[in-house]
Amino acid sequence: MTGCEQVQVVVVGGGPVGMVVASELAAYGVRTLVVEARTRISRRPKATTLHARTVQSLVRRGHLGGLVTAGSYGASTAAVSAPFHFAGIPGLAIKAPATEPAPVLKCPQDELERLLEQGALAAGARILRGHEVTEVRQGPDGVRITARGPGGDVVCRAEYLVGADGARSTVREQSEFTSSAFPATASALAGDVRLVDGGDFGQGWHRTPRGWIVAKQVPGGRTRLRALDWADPQGGRHREPTLEELRSRVSWIAGREIAMEEPRWLSRFSDYSRLVHCYRSGRVLLAGDAAHVHFPIGGQGLSTGLLDAVNLGWKLALTVRGLAGKGLLDSYDQERRPAAHRVIDNTRAQVALMRPDPALDPLRALFGELLSGGGESSVLSSMISAQDTVLPVRDGGGGGSSASPCEGGFLPNVGLATAGGGTDVIGLLRGGRPLLLLFGSSESGYAEQARGWSGVLRVVRAEPTDEIPCEALLVRPDGYVAWSPCGGAELADVLAAYFGSAVPATVTAPSAELCGG
């Protein structure tokens, strides 16, 4: 044994999800260690799409500096759209307000990982690479893990453990998590190859009577191919794919010989789906693919995992710091598990719609008409981009629905005039603290009610605006509205539900510098 680490939280998995969790925790002053099996960031092609709500959430927390720019809140109220697809059918428009960043961000995962790792280190997290977790033990007061590295075993002890270690999660397997699963119905092969002898494809999605081929040109004169069919969903799932297997599968689906050479990044996958029954087991929590897996269509996997991270980070940080209300950490599962279930359902629906069954042609034609005409585009756009997410309200009395239409919803980016000058919602949330917005010169007493939570809560007075027709709003660090005067709960009750009965004024909240603000 080479050493022992004592921290407050261990994050197992150094991909984008784990790095965002680590950044959020470290920015709150939580001693955080990331344990990652890989010695360096992999350049293997993975996810490249981040959808609107994920981009909006990460920008509010300062995690995407240099990759995106926010919209102009004074320029236009019109929505901005980006072309997308549903089950390979073109015509879907992913829309977002013009005041927000572009609704779809395309970025190679290795580039994103590098940026998020830099953010985690800047926030104060430590990263232990080249160490694979071999044992997880949980006790009433903490968690103990053993990780094997080049110099031997390292033991890590922490108050909490976050498993962000992917679909084959060791943390999930060695902790008391149970899951529901949907068996595979389709299988796919993928890889970067050089096509020869006139075997070139046009870019995009190609459907044939036997399956689908997705082709994308990548640097170096290569083509990134994905071949999907329903012939043998379980066949060869444990074998390493070969160039000959990919060539044979693509040729069979295409109905003609497709010659290819110089393979890179060959992989296989299926539409097998799994969702854990609860994201928390005592002091162990799961995020990203460790908690949910589904067929990678629509670019929703990475986005869903990153939304897990943004939701979990501040809740776990407040819990560790002793600033969380009763049940706040449990709300992570209550809010994020239904969202993952919805993603699994819509990806399974897309795979069903893609089946090469002539009986489905009328249904595909109907979807094509609806998408091209915009009839269902807004519904599907909001679903794929997670902008339709509305959270249950914590009111201090057991939750439930609220009379206020804005509580539980995401606060759009709007311009605000404050005593310090002009700003916007994105700018105010980058500091990482929950936010109490007070509009106008109202003497309603909200600031006085919030005084007991001044150590964690940021209070900002702003000029009234037509875009926020309320005299006050309580906004969570992840951008969702926790309370408004139009709801049925008192502000003090909601503050207690989130942050406990009292918060000392000396508590250190995350700084704007650590959070990218």
Salt bridges, closest charged atoms under 4 A:
GLU5 OE1 - ARG126 NH1 2.91
GLU24 OE1 - ARG61 NE 3.03
GLU24 OE2 - HIS63 NE2 2.68
GLU36 OE2 - ARG38 NE 2.96
GLU100 OE2 - ARG60 NH2 2.70
GLU113 OE1 - ARG38 NH2 2.99
GLU117 OE2 - ARG129 NH2 2.96
GLU135 OE2 - ARG137 NE 3.12
GLU135 OE1 - ARG144 NH1 3.51
ASP153 OD1 - ARG148 NE 3.12
GLU173 OE2 - ARG172 NH2 3.12
ASP192 OD1 - ARG224 NE 2.71
ASP229 OD2 - ARG249 NH1 2.89
GLU244 OE2 - ARG247 NH2 2.68
GLU245 OE2 - ARG239 NH2 3.51
GLU245 OE1 - ARG268 NH2 2.81
GLU257 OE1 - ARG247 NH1 2.57
GLU262 OE1 - ARG194 NE 3.12
GLU262 OE1 - ARG222 NH2 3.48
ASP308 OD2 - HIS292 NE2 2.69
ASP308 OD1 - ARG336 NE 2.77
ASP330 OD1 - ARG280 NH1 2.88
GLU335 OE1 - LYS315 NZ 2.68
GLU335 OE2 - ARG476 NH1 2.86
ASP345 OD2 - HIS341 ND1 3.22
ASP361 OD1 - ARG207 NH1 3.58
ASP361 OD1 - ARG364 NH2 2.77
ASP388 OD2 - ARG342 NH2 2.82
GLU448 OE1 - ARG451 NH2 2.89
ASP478 OD2 - ARG476 NH2 2.68
